[in-house]
Amino acid sequence: MADLKLGKLPERTPVKLTLLIPPDLNEALVAYGKAYELAYGKSEPIAELVPAMLRAFIDSDRAFGRRSGT
């Protein structure tokens, strides 16, 4: 099941993330974390996956890239 849009996370220094999210988004993130573990054989905390997910989202947003020059 390694066909997730998010690739395996590289080694990194942990970063603390504090944010409030609605319960349905939390459930989706927990489910994604389980899918990630099945795909890569390693469990990662949601707080570690979210920054990579946000980077993947921003990198794939062509309209944003055109506006920001990234």
C-alpha positions in Angstrom: 0.0 0.0 0.0 2.8 2.4 -0.8 0.6 4.4 -3.2 -0.1 7.3 -0.7 0.4 10.8 -2.0 2.7 11.5 1.0 6.0 9.7 0.7 7.9 8.3 3.6 9.1 11.0 5.9 12.9 11.6 6.1 14.8 11.5 9.4 14.2 14.8 11.2 14.4 16.6 14.5 11.0 16.5 16.2 9.0 19.8 16.2 6.2 20.5 18.7 2.9 21.4 17.0 -0.1 22.8 18.9 -3.3 23.4 17.1 -7.1 22.9 17.5 -8.9 20.8 14.9 -12.5 19.5 14.6 -13.2 15.9 15.7 -13.9 14.8 12.1 -10.5 16.0 10.9 -8.8 14.3 13.9 -10.5 11.0 12.9 -9.3 11.4 9.3 -5.7 12.1 10.5 -5.8 9.1 12.7 -7.0 7.0 9.8 -4.3 8.4 7.6 -1.7 7.6 10.2 -2.8 4.0 10.2 -2.6 3.9 6.4 0.9 5.4 6.5 1.9 2.7 9.0 0.5 0.0 6.7 2.3 1.5 3.7 5.7 2.1 5.3 5.8 -0.3 8.3 6.5 2.5 10.7 4.1 4.3 13.0 4.5 8.1 13.0 2.8 10.6 15.3 0.2 12.7 13.6 2.1 15.8 14.7 5.0 14.5 12.6 2.8 13.7 9.6 0.9 17.0 9.4 3.9 19.3 8.5 4.8 17.0 5.6 1.1 16.8 4.5 0.9 20.6 4.6 4.2 20.9 2.6 2.8 18.4 0.0 -0.4 20.3 -0.3 1.3 23.7 -0.7 3.8 22.2 -3.2 0.9 20.8 -5.3 -1.1 24.0 -5.3 -0.3 25.4 -8.7 -2.3 28.7 -8.2 -0.4 29.3 -5.0 2.9 28.5 -6.7 2.3 31.0 -9.4 1.3 33.7 -6.9 4.2 33.1 -4.5 6.9 32.3 -7.0 7.6 28.9 -5.3 
